Amino acid sequence: MLPSPIRETADIIKKLPGIGPRQALRCAFYILRNPAIRQDLKLVLDKIESVKNCSICFRYIHLSPNAADSTCSICRDIERDKNSLCVVEEDVDLEQLEKAGAFGGQYFVLGGRLSLNQDPRALRINELKQRALKDKDLKEIIMAMSPTAEGNAAFLWLKQEILSASDNTAQIKITRLGIGMPSGGEIEYADEETLRGALENRN
Ligand SMILES: [Zn+2]
């Protein structure tokens, strides 16, 4: 019988995505044998507590304990275009679009992949509608969903949700990333050239 701290460590690691029971146990032993890894893990686990969501776009940001402002550098940047909002599913998509440098507007992070199996209530659909309702500068919402069958269905559904929210939101132009994105490809893995093209060709 393995000592319970090893089993308990393996049980936690097993909960991580893509990790099976055997791998989890191997990781637990690795952690046990490596004091330096244990030390680093303790440090980052403490630090990760100070990662919060930006109160405007909901992307993850690292806040210092006495930060007065819980907004991110993009939302605070007065140089950026206030009329267009790019809706991404996850933080990695936003990072990828920023790296491509083709978009100078605002962002909104839904917080998960839109799919037919996903309960939309788990995503920030209501928060997005609120943003569309309250943000009077908003003229265009660009949906940056991956061009998969599910992404297409999700786009049409989300577009309807926003347009039907109020008379004001009905005036907002709602587009999505255009051709250029490989069909079935994901934004997370798209190169910068492709993303710039997809933004230019939004429709
Ligand atoms: Zn922000």
Residues whose N, C-alpha, C, O or C-beta is under 5 A from the ligand:
A	BS01	ZN	C54 I56 C57 F58 T71 C72 C75
